[in-house]
Structures are given as structure tokens and as C-alpha cells.
Amino acid sequence: MPDTVAASAGLHALRAGTGPTLLLLHGIGSSAPSWQRQFARLAGDFTLIAPDLRGYGDSPDPTGPPSLDAVADDLAALLEGQPAHIAGVSFGALAALALARRHPHLVRSLVLSDTTLGRATLAPAERSRWVEGRYALAAELQARAGERAREIAGPGAAADVLAEIASNMRRARPAGYRYVTDIIAATDALPWLDAIAVPVLVACGEHDGVVGLALSQTIAERIPDARLATIPGAGHAPNVETPDAFAGAVRAFLESVEMPARVVRVALAGAGAIATVLIDGIARGDAGLARVTAIGRLDAEAATVDVRARRQSAAAFSDLARLPEHASLVIEAAGPDVVRRYAAGWLAGGADVMVLSAGALVDPVFARELRAVARAHGRRIFVPSGAIAGIDGIRAGALGGLRSLRLRTTKPPRGLAGAPHVVANAIDLDALTVATTIFEGSVADAVRGFPSNVNVAAVLALAGEGVDVRVSVVADPASTTNTHEIEASGDFGTFTVRLDNLPSPANPKTSALAPLSALAMLRRLTQSLWVGA
């Protein structure tokens, strides 16, 4: 449990842990104990300090007129001249920005979560209504804390989360709540963002209904060295609602600041559905010590890629050949034609390459030539397992007499629509009433016939190191999942693996597991402990 200490600034604070200092700042409707779940997750790596701001918890009421500078000075005194990483939620993020502006020598990095930039830009009448509403809430905090907790949290918040948010809110006193209200009403921090000179993680709950995700996106676009991480499932208090996801994002970000030489600089070739999952996952820390530093766009993606790149402080390119200029690893997420056209150049340009369109490597001549380029330049080619499991067993079995591999893939008809095999054979998927095998054959034919559906077949062929893989594709109108059944046999014995994968929400032709396997492989590359073959 953290210790409660009286700090030199006159604030009371919770303190625990060892390592670099991380100052944790609560919002207008919260208090220091709102960080308890983060203490449980981060105190092993960082020295955590979470103060009650003036007018909250065990700290004294504010004196003098409302002043954000005074809040920043309190925090500077609390740090006693020692630079720290600063993390804040809502008003706490605004206080963090003020500290960075007023005492920049004390700020090593910023985590700005669900940030308010102030309300000074509102029309006078609208601003007055907002202040009146906050004042009314300040007078009834004890009675209305439960109601306000439901407004703050995301739609799926558990009862214990709502109770904790309400409990923290009740530690605020009317004087402190009104003081912060007046500060927010008088502040416009948007012009400050361009001058921030430290690394910044901008985090926001997916369902934040208080300040909204759009504001966090704007903040990430404006700060010179920022990255945006959306926290799935959370509302306005992700540090309480989804503590594991929040702590993971914060830890990965702070470790990247502490150990920049270990960060894998990642370029994405493509910005479609799979690339979007990768960009968001890397920003949240799901891939460990990695950062998106460049995004290469196809012509159809030009309208969105530049904005996405700005939100990660990444370079945006229309020329995919240039990606190694800004990255040590290029992840291809744009299709087999892009692999065939650019992968050799990426390797020769000094970058490792992760190939998601594994079907491109089924061509033995191309695969042999690509490996030769990788060897010549001391680079590596990675192929994630995609939407299947059991690859470790197949790779091990290939060393112990693997004799046969079979793959049966079953998908809803809509997930197979437009596949070249379906079009060439005039298969009416809408007319199917029962599960129907629409293809049986080799991996090479499967990849040609279903380039967006059976990358898993190519992965199996690569893992099996030359063992013939027989592939069946089944369209089943009753199916709600992408099902892959793998049968392997050899001198080691036999095994069967079945996966019922949910389709990706953004692209029904692929499984939700596929991009996650790329994040897992990238995470493994950044870790010192490896598990599996």
C-alpha cells in the first residue's frame, strides 16, 4: 500500500515504489486514491506520487484567486527540484500542461489522458451556463457522486468501478471543485501545445463522453512529439475503469523514454483495417518497446493517412520504397503485390520486414530471392502466425518427421465474396443454404483463389518447410466465425488444432486474431524472455 505523506507544498500525497518518478494528477471530480489501481500495477517500476490537489482529500483549501499557475507551482514544490514524468487525467492533464509550461526543467515526459484544455473559447453565455452547472454539482457532490460516476464511466463499467469513482469524487470539497471550475473556465491551453518539447502520450477512453476522443486527437496532432492511444472500453476515467490497459500504455511509453535505444521503430506499409489495429495497438503498448515512426499510404488511403501519421508524430509517405528511412522494421499490411514489389528494397535499405500477406512467399523462386537479399544485408524476414495456432508444434514437427498437413477453412459466405476463385467459377454464395466445400487443392492454388482469406495456408506451408499442405475452403451460411481446422501427423505423433475466430469488425475477410498475432510477434522481438519455439 502507498504511504501517505505531507509534502513540502502543503499537499498531502500518496507515495510508493522505486525507480524513475511519475507524478499522478487527478481530475476535477476525483482525488489521489483514484490512482490506487495504478499503484498496484506500476509501483514495481516507478516511484509514484499522487497528491490531493488543494480543496481535495486531505490537502488544505486553496487560498487566493483561482490560478492555474498556482497549481503548477504547488506541483513544482512537491517535486523539490527533481525532474519527473507527469501523468494527469482530465483537469490533472491540464495541470500537467501548466507545469510543463511554467517549470519545463521539471518535466521529462507527459501522459495526457482525457484532457481538458479549458473552456475559455466558449461563448460567454455558454461558458456561464457551464460554470453554473459545475457550481451546482459542487454544492451536491455527496448526493450526486453516484449519478456523476455513471456519466463519467464507459457504458460497460462494473459496479465496483462506479463505486470507486463516486468515492473519490466525494473526497472533493465544494471550495476545491469551484476553484478548479473557475480555472478551467478561464483557460485555453490549445496555443501551448506547439511549444511542448518533451515526449507525450495522449490517451483517451474510447467512450469518453466528457471531453470526447476528438479533442484528444487534436491534441496529439498539435504536439510535436506525441502519440495517441485509445483505451478500448473506457470512458473518462481509464486509469480506474481499465487499469491494466492504462498501465500497459503508460509503462511502454515511459520505458521508451527511459530506454530510447531499445525502441523498435516501425513503419506500416498500408493503412487499412489491419494496419489500423496495429497502429492503435503499438500506441497502447501492446507491442512492447515499439513505436510507429512512418506510414506508407496507397493512393486510395491518402485522405486518412496524413492525419493518422500526425497523431503518432510519424512520417507519411506515398512512396513505399522510402519507409526504411524512418524505421528499423517495416510491417507490410497492404497485400501480396506490395510484398513482391517492395520487400527486397526494404531489406536492402536496412530494415527488417514483417510480412502479413504470407501468400506472396508461396512462390518458391520469389521466397528464395528474398531470403538471399535478407542474408546479403544482414536483415530478417518475419511472418506472424496470423489467424491460426499450433505453428510452434508444426515447426518442431518439421524437425521430427512431419509427413502431412491439412487445413479446412470455413467462413460465412460474405467473408468470401469477391474472391477470384468465387468469381472465376461463378459461385453464387447467396444461394447457399448449407455448408458447401467450394475449393480443394494446393496452397498455391488456394492463395491465388482466395488471396484475402487463406493466408493461413501459406503460413502453414512455410512452417512445414516443404511438406505438402492440402487445403479445403467451405462456405457456411450458418457460420458466425472464421473456423480453421489443422491436422498434422508425423513421426512425433499427430495433433489437431481448431480455431473459431471472430471476424475483424473492420474487415470480415480476415479474423480479429490476425493483426493481434503481428502485435504479439513484435512484442516478442522487444522482450528478453521468449516463450515457445
LINKA-V424355 format. One record per residue. N is the residue number from 1. RES is the residue in one small letter. SS is DSSP state (@ for helix, = for strand, . for the rest). NEAR is the number of other C-alpha atoms within 12 Angstrom. D_CENTER is the distance of its C-alpha to the mean C-alpha in whole Angstrom. Layout:
BEGIN
n = <N & N>
res = <RES & RES>
ss = <SS & SS>
near = <NEAR & NEAR>
d_center = <D_CENTER & D_CENTER>
END
This chain:
BEGIN
n = <1 & 2 & 3 & 4 & 5 & 6 & 7 & 8 & 9 & 10 & 11 & 12 & 13 & 14 & 15 & 16 & 17 & 18 & 19 & 20 & 21 & 22 & 23 & 24 & 25 & 26 & 27 & 28 & 29 & 30 & 31 & 32 & 33 & 34 & 35 & 36 & 37 & 38 & 39 & 40 & 41 & 42 & 43 & 44 & 45 & 46 & 47 & 48 & 49 & 50 & 51 & 52 & 53 & 54 & 55 & 56 & 57 & 58 & 59 & 60 & 61 & 62 & 63 & 64 & 65 & 66 & 67 & 68 & 69 & 70 & 71 & 72 & 73 & 74 & 75 & 76 & 77 & 78 & 79 & 80 & 81 & 82 & 83 & 84 & 85 & 86 & 87 & 88 & 89 & 90 & 91 & 92 & 93 & 94 & 95 & 96 & 97 & 98 & 99 & 100 & 101 & 102 & 103 & 104 & 105 & 106 & 107 & 108 & 109 & 110 & 111 & 112 & 113 & 114 & 115 & 116 & 117 & 118 & 119 & 120 & 121 & 122 & 123 & 124 & 125 & 126 & 127 & 128 & 129 & 130 & 131 & 132 & 133 & 134 & 135 & 136 & 137 & 138 & 139 & 140 & 141 & 142 & 143 & 144 & 145 & 146 & 147 & 148 & 149 & 150 & 151 & 152 & 153 & 154 & 155 & 156 & 157 & 158 & 159 & 160 & 161 & 162 & 163 & 164 & 165 & 166 & 167 & 168 & 169 & 170 & 171 & 172 & 173 & 174 & 175 & 176 & 177 & 178 & 179 & 180 & 181 & 182 & 183 & 184 & 185 & 186 & 187 & 188 & 189 & 190 & 191 & 192 & 193 & 194 & 195 & 196 & 197 & 198 & 199 & 200 & 201 & 202 & 203 & 204 & 205 & 206 & 207 & 208 & 209 & 210 & 211 & 212 & 213 & 214 & 215 & 216 & 217 & 218 & 219 & 220 & 221 & 222 & 223 & 224 & 225 & 226 & 227 & 228 & 229 & 230 & 231 & 232 & 233 & 234 & 235 & 236 & 237 & 238 & 239 & 240 & 241 & 242 & 243 & 244 & 245 & 246 & 247 & 248 & 249 & 250 & 251 & 252 & 253 & 254 & 255 & 256 & 257 & 258 & 259 & 260 & 261 & 262 & 263 & 264 & 265 & 266 & 267 & 268 & 269 & 270 & 271 & 272 & 273 & 274 & 275 & 276 & 277 & 278 & 279 & 280 & 281 & 282 & 283 & 284 & 285 & 286 & 287 & 288 & 289 & 290 & 291 & 292 & 293 & 294 & 295 & 296 & 297 & 298 & 299 & 300 & 301 & 302 & 303 & 304 & 305 & 306 & 307 & 308 & 309 & 310 & 311 & 312 & 313 & 314 & 315 & 316 & 317 & 318 & 319 & 320 & 321 & 322 & 323 & 324 & 325 & 326 & 327 & 328 & 329 & 330 & 331 & 332 & 333 & 334 & 335 & 336 & 337 & 338 & 339 & 340 & 341 & 342 & 343 & 344 & 345 & 346 & 347 & 348 & 349 & 350 & 351 & 352 & 353 & 354 & 355 & 356 & 357 & 358 & 359 & 360 & 361 & 362 & 363 & 364 & 365 & 366 & 367 & 368 & 369 & 370 & 371 & 372 & 373 & 374 & 375 & 376 & 377 & 378 & 379 & 380 & 381 & 382 & 383 & 384 & 385 & 386 & 387 & 388 & 389 & 390 & 391 & 392 & 393 & 394 & 395 & 396 & 397 & 398 & 399 & 400 & 401 & 402 & 403 & 404 & 405 & 406 & 407 & 408 & 409 & 410 & 411 & 412 & 413 & 414 & 415 & 416 & 417 & 418 & 419 & 420 & 421 & 422 & 423 & 424 & 425 & 426 & 427 & 428 & 429 & 430 & 431 & 432 & 433 & 434 & 435 & 436 & 437 & 438 & 439 & 440 & 441 & 442 & 443 & 444 & 445 & 446 & 447 & 448 & 449 & 450 & 451 & 452 & 453 & 454 & 455 & 456 & 457 & 458 & 459 & 460 & 461 & 462 & 463 & 464 & 465 & 466 & 467 & 468 & 469 & 470 & 471 & 472 & 473 & 474 & 475 & 476 & 477 & 478 & 479 & 480 & 481 & 482 & 483 & 484 & 485 & 486 & 487 & 488 & 489 & 490 & 491 & 492 & 493 & 494 & 495 & 496 & 497 & 498 & 499 & 500 & 501 & 502 & 503 & 504 & 505 & 506 & 507 & 508 & 509 & 510 & 511 & 512 & 513 & 514 & 515 & 516 & 517 & 518 & 519 & 520 & 521 & 522 & 523 & 524 & 525 & 526 & 527 & 528 & 529 & 530 & 531 & 532 & 533>
res = <m & p & d & t & v & a & a & s & a & g & l & h & a & l & r & a & g & t & g & p & t & l & l & l & l & h & g & i & g & s & s & a & p & s & w & q & r & q & f & a & r & l & a & g & d & f & t & l & i & a & p & d & l & r & g & y & g & d & s & p & d & p & t & g & p & p & s & l & d & a & v & a & d & d & l & a & a & l & l & e & g & q & p & a & h & i & a & g & v & s & f & g & a & l & a & a & l & a & l & a & r & r & h & p & h & l & v & r & s & l & v & l & s & d & t & t & l & g & r & a & t & l & a & p & a & e & r & s & r & w & v & e & g & r & y & a & l & a & a & e & l & q & a & r & a & g & e & r & a & r & e & i & a & g & p & g & a & a & a & d & v & l & a & e & i & a & s & n & m & r & r & a & r & p & a & g & y & r & y & v & t & d & i & i & a & a & t & d & a & l & p & w & l & d & a & i & a & v & p & v & l & v & a & c & g & e & h & d & g & v & v & g & l & a & l & s & q & t & i & a & e & r & i & p & d & a & r & l & a & t & i & p & g & a & g & h & a & p & n & v & e & t & p & d & a & f & a & g & a & v & r & a & f & l & e & s & v & e & m & p & a & r & v & v & r & v & a & l & a & g & a & g & a & i & a & t & v & l & i & d & g & i & a & r & g & d & a & g & l & a & r & v & t & a & i & g & r & l & d & a & e & a & a & t & v & d & v & r & a & r & r & q & s & a & a & a & f & s & d & l & a & r & l & p & e & h & a & s & l & v & i & e & a & a & g & p & d & v & v & r & r & y & a & a & g & w & l & a & g & g & a & d & v & m & v & l & s & a & g & a & l & v & d & p & v & f & a & r & e & l & r & a & v & a & r & a & h & g & r & r & i & f & v & p & s & g & a & i & a & g & i & d & g & i & r & a & g & a & l & g & g & l & r & s & l & r & l & r & t & t & k & p & p & r & g & l & a & g & a & p & h & v & v & a & n & a & i & d & l & d & a & l & t & v & a & t & t & i & f & e & g & s & v & a & d & a & v & r & g & f & p & s & n & v & n & v & a & a & v & l & a & l & a & g & e & g & v & d & v & r & v & s & v & v & a & d & p & a & s & t & t & n & t & h & e & i & e & a & s & g & d & f & g & t & f & t & v & r & l & d & n & l & p & s & p & a & n & p & k & t & s & a & l & a & p & l & s & a & l & a & m & l & r & r & l & t & q & s & l & w & v & g & a>
ss = <. & . & = & = & = & = & . & . & . & . & . & = & = & = & = & = & . & . & . & . & = & = & = & = & = & . & . & . & . & . & . & @ & @ & @ & @ & @ & @ & @ & @ & @ & @ & @ & . & . & . & . & = & = & = & = & = & . & . & . & . & = & . & . & . & . & . & . & . & . & . & . & . & @ & @ & @ & @ & @ & @ & @ & @ & @ & @ & @ & @ & . & . & . & . & = & = & = & = & = & = & . & @ & @ & @ & @ & @ & @ & @ & @ & @ & @ & @ & @ & . & @ & @ & @ & = & = & = & = & = & = & = & . & . & . & . & . & . & . & . & . & . & @ & @ & @ & @ & @ & @ & @ & @ & @ & @ & @ & @ & @ & @ & @ & @ & . & @ & @ & @ & @ & @ & @ & @ & @ & @ & @ & @ & @ & . & . & . & . & . & . & @ & @ & @ & @ & @ & @ & @ & @ & @ & @ & @ & @ & . & = & . & @ & @ & @ & @ & @ & @ & @ & @ & @ & @ & @ & @ & @ & . & . & . & @ & @ & @ & @ & @ & @ & . & . & . & = & = & = & = & = & = & = & . & . & . & . & . & . & . & @ & @ & @ & @ & @ & @ & @ & @ & @ & @ & . & . & . & = & = & = & = & = & = & . & . & . & . & . & . & @ & @ & @ & @ & . & @ & @ & @ & @ & @ & @ & @ & @ & @ & @ & @ & @ & @ & @ & @ & @ & . & @ & @ & @ & . & = & = & = & = & = & = & . & . & . & @ & @ & @ & @ & @ & @ & @ & @ & @ & @ & @ & . & . & . & . & . & . & = & = & = & = & = & = & = & . & . & @ & @ & @ & @ & @ & @ & @ & @ & @ & @ & @ & @ & @ & . & . & . & = & = & = & . & . & @ & @ & @ & @ & @ & @ & @ & . & . & = & = & = & = & . & . & . & @ & @ & @ & @ & @ & @ & @ & @ & @ & @ & @ & @ & @ & . & . & . & = & = & = & = & . & . & @ & @ & @ & @ & @ & . & @ & @ & @ & @ & @ & @ & @ & @ & @ & @ & @ & @ & @ & @ & . & . & . & = & = & . & . & . & . & . & . & . & . & @ & @ & @ & @ & @ & @ & @ & @ & . & . & . & = & = & = & = & = & = & = & = & = & = & . & @ & @ & @ & . & . & . & . & @ & @ & @ & @ & @ & . & . & . & . & @ & @ & @ & . & . & . & . & = & = & = & = & = & = & = & @ & @ & @ & @ & @ & @ & @ & . & . & . & . & . & @ & @ & @ & @ & @ & @ & @ & @ & @ & @ & . & . & . & . & = & = & = & = & = & = & = & . & . & . & . & . & . & = & = & = & = & = & = & = & = & = & . & . & = & = & = & = & = & = & = & = & = & . & = & . & . & . & . & . & . & . & = & @ & @ & @ & @ & @ & @ & @ & @ & @ & @ & @ & @ & @ & @ & . & . & . & . & . & . & . & .>
near = <18 & 26 & 22 & 22 & 22 & 20 & 27 & 19 & 27 & 26 & 34 & 31 & 40 & 38 & 35 & 32 & 25 & 17 & 19 & 29 & 34 & 43 & 48 & 51 & 49 & 49 & 47 & 52 & 50 & 46 & 45 & 50 & 42 & 44 & 46 & 34 & 30 & 43 & 35 & 25 & 28 & 38 & 31 & 21 & 25 & 30 & 29 & 39 & 44 & 47 & 51 & 48 & 49 & 44 & 36 & 38 & 34 & 26 & 32 & 24 & 26 & 28 & 17 & 14 & 18 & 25 & 26 & 39 & 25 & 26 & 41 & 34 & 30 & 36 & 45 & 35 & 22 & 35 & 34 & 18 & 19 & 21 & 25 & 37 & 42 & 50 & 50 & 49 & 48 & 45 & 45 & 46 & 41 & 43 & 47 & 50 & 52 & 43 & 41 & 40 & 28 & 24 & 29 & 27 & 21 & 32 & 35 & 30 & 38 & 48 & 52 & 54 & 56 & 49 & 48 & 43 & 38 & 35 & 30 & 24 & 19 & 19 & 13 & 14 & 14 & 15 & 22 & 21 & 17 & 24 & 28 & 18 & 19 & 30 & 25 & 19 & 29 & 33 & 21 & 22 & 31 & 23 & 17 & 22 & 28 & 27 & 21 & 33 & 37 & 29 & 26 & 39 & 37 & 33 & 23 & 20 & 29 & 19 & 17 & 17 & 31 & 31 & 24 & 34 & 45 & 33 & 29 & 34 & 41 & 36 & 34 & 41 & 34 & 29 & 31 & 41 & 39 & 35 & 35 & 45 & 37 & 30 & 34 & 37 & 35 & 26 & 29 & 21 & 35 & 27 & 19 & 24 & 32 & 21 & 20 & 32 & 22 & 29 & 34 & 46 & 50 & 51 & 53 & 51 & 45 & 35 & 29 & 35 & 26 & 33 & 30 & 29 & 30 & 25 & 30 & 42 & 34 & 32 & 44 & 42 & 29 & 30 & 34 & 27 & 33 & 40 & 48 & 49 & 47 & 43 & 41 & 32 & 27 & 38 & 40 & 49 & 57 & 46 & 50 & 46 & 42 & 33 & 30 & 26 & 34 & 46 & 37 & 31 & 46 & 46 & 36 & 38 & 42 & 38 & 32 & 30 & 29 & 23 & 17 & 17 & 15 & 20 & 31 & 33 & 38 & 41 & 44 & 53 & 52 & 44 & 39 & 32 & 25 & 39 & 38 & 34 & 34 & 42 & 44 & 37 & 37 & 45 & 47 & 41 & 41 & 38 & 38 & 35 & 39 & 45 & 52 & 49 & 38 & 41 & 51 & 44 & 35 & 28 & 19 & 14 & 25 & 21 & 16 & 21 & 32 & 25 & 24 & 39 & 40 & 28 & 40 & 47 & 34 & 36 & 35 & 35 & 30 & 24 & 23 & 36 & 33 & 29 & 41 & 36 & 29 & 30 & 33 & 32 & 39 & 53 & 52 & 47 & 41 & 38 & 31 & 30 & 24 & 32 & 37 & 26 & 21 & 32 & 48 & 36 & 28 & 41 & 39 & 30 & 28 & 29 & 36 & 38 & 44 & 39 & 47 & 47 & 43 & 47 & 39 & 41 & 40 & 37 & 23 & 19 & 13 & 22 & 24 & 17 & 19 & 34 & 25 & 20 & 27 & 26 & 18 & 16 & 20 & 17 & 28 & 29 & 35 & 36 & 39 & 39 & 39 & 40 & 43 & 42 & 32 & 31 & 35 & 22 & 31 & 42 & 29 & 23 & 29 & 30 & 20 & 18 & 22 & 30 & 25 & 30 & 42 & 35 & 39 & 38 & 46 & 41 & 40 & 36 & 36 & 29 & 38 & 37 & 27 & 22 & 30 & 21 & 27 & 29 & 16 & 15 & 14 & 15 & 22 & 21 & 29 & 19 & 15 & 19 & 15 & 18 & 20 & 27 & 24 & 33 & 31 & 24 & 24 & 28 & 42 & 31 & 26 & 36 & 37 & 30 & 32 & 41 & 35 & 35 & 48 & 49 & 43 & 52 & 49 & 49 & 41 & 49 & 42 & 34 & 36 & 33 & 26 & 23 & 28 & 27 & 36 & 30 & 38 & 34 & 41 & 34 & 37 & 28 & 24 & 18 & 24 & 21 & 31 & 41 & 36 & 37 & 32 & 36 & 29 & 36 & 27 & 23 & 16 & 19 & 19 & 22 & 23 & 23 & 26 & 23 & 28 & 25 & 30 & 27 & 31 & 25 & 18 & 18 & 26 & 27 & 33 & 40 & 40 & 30 & 33 & 43 & 42 & 32 & 32 & 39 & 41 & 30 & 32 & 39 & 31 & 24 & 27 & 29 & 19 & 11 & 9 & 13 & 12 & 14 & 15>
d_center = <29 & 29 & 32 & 33 & 34 & 36 & 35 & 37 & 36 & 37 & 34 & 33 & 30 & 28 & 28 & 27 & 26 & 26 & 25 & 23 & 24 & 21 & 22 & 21 & 22 & 23 & 23 & 26 & 26 & 25 & 27 & 26 & 26 & 22 & 21 & 23 & 20 & 18 & 21 & 21 & 18 & 18 & 22 & 22 & 21 & 21 & 24 & 23 & 25 & 25 & 28 & 29 & 30 & 34 & 35 & 32 & 33 & 35 & 35 & 38 & 38 & 38 & 41 & 42 & 40 & 36 & 35 & 31 & 33 & 34 & 31 & 30 & 33 & 33 & 29 & 31 & 34 & 32 & 30 & 34 & 33 & 30 & 27 & 24 & 20 & 20 & 17 & 18 & 18 & 20 & 23 & 22 & 20 & 23 & 25 & 22 & 23 & 26 & 27 & 25 & 28 & 30 & 30 & 28 & 29 & 28 & 24 & 22 & 19 & 17 & 14 & 15 & 14 & 15 & 18 & 21 & 23 & 26 & 29 & 31 & 31 & 32 & 35 & 38 & 39 & 35 & 34 & 37 & 36 & 33 & 35 & 37 & 34 & 33 & 36 & 37 & 34 & 35 & 38 & 37 & 34 & 36 & 37 & 34 & 31 & 30 & 30 & 28 & 25 & 25 & 24 & 22 & 20 & 18 & 20 & 19 & 20 & 22 & 26 & 25 & 22 & 24 & 27 & 25 & 24 & 28 & 29 & 27 & 28 & 32 & 32 & 32 & 36 & 37 & 38 & 34 & 33 & 35 & 35 & 31 & 32 & 34 & 32 & 29 & 32 & 33 & 30 & 28 & 26 & 24 & 27 & 26 & 22 & 24 & 25 & 23 & 23 & 20 & 17 & 15 & 11 & 11 & 9 & 11 & 11 & 11 & 15 & 16 & 20 & 21 & 20 & 17 & 14 & 16 & 18 & 14 & 14 & 17 & 17 & 14 & 16 & 19 & 18 & 19 & 17 & 14 & 10 & 8 & 5 & 6 & 7 & 9 & 12 & 13 & 16 & 17 & 17 & 13 & 15 & 18 & 16 & 13 & 14 & 12 & 9 & 10 & 12 & 9 & 7 & 11 & 12 & 10 & 11 & 15 & 15 & 14 & 17 & 19 & 19 & 19 & 21 & 19 & 16 & 15 & 15 & 14 & 15 & 14 & 18 & 17 & 15 & 16 & 14 & 13 & 12 & 10 & 8 & 7 & 7 & 4 & 3 & 5 & 4 & 3 & 6 & 6 & 8 & 10 & 12 & 11 & 10 & 11 & 14 & 16 & 16 & 19 & 20 & 23 & 25 & 24 & 21 & 22 & 22 & 18 & 17 & 18 & 17 & 13 & 14 & 16 & 12 & 11 & 15 & 15 & 18 & 19 & 22 & 24 & 26 & 23 & 26 & 25 & 21 & 22 & 24 & 20 & 19 & 20 & 18 & 18 & 16 & 18 & 17 & 20 & 23 & 25 & 28 & 25 & 25 & 29 & 29 & 27 & 26 & 29 & 29 & 25 & 26 & 30 & 28 & 26 & 23 & 22 & 21 & 19 & 20 & 19 & 22 & 24 & 27 & 28 & 29 & 31 & 34 & 35 & 37 & 33 & 32 & 35 & 35 & 31 & 31 & 34 & 32 & 30 & 32 & 34 & 31 & 30 & 27 & 25 & 24 & 21 & 21 & 18 & 20 & 18 & 19 & 22 & 23 & 26 & 25 & 26 & 29 & 30 & 30 & 32 & 34 & 35 & 36 & 39 & 40 & 38 & 40 & 38 & 35 & 35 & 32 & 32 & 29 & 30 & 28 & 29 & 31 & 28 & 26 & 29 & 30 & 31 & 31 & 34 & 35 & 35 & 37 & 39 & 41 & 41 & 39 & 39 & 36 & 37 & 40 & 39 & 40 & 39 & 37 & 38 & 38 & 37 & 37 & 38 & 38 & 37 & 33 & 34 & 36 & 33 & 30 & 33 & 33 & 30 & 27 & 24 & 25 & 26 & 24 & 24 & 28 & 28 & 25 & 28 & 31 & 29 & 29 & 32 & 34 & 36 & 37 & 38 & 35 & 36 & 34 & 35 & 33 & 34 & 33 & 33 & 33 & 33 & 30 & 26 & 24 & 24 & 26 & 27 & 30 & 31 & 34 & 35 & 38 & 40 & 42 & 39 & 40 & 38 & 34 & 33 & 29 & 28 & 25 & 24 & 21 & 20 & 19 & 16 & 16 & 16 & 18 & 21 & 22 & 19 & 18 & 15 & 15 & 15 & 12 & 11 & 14 & 13 & 10 & 12 & 15 & 13 & 12 & 16 & 17 & 16 & 18 & 21 & 22 & 22 & 22 & 24 & 26>
END
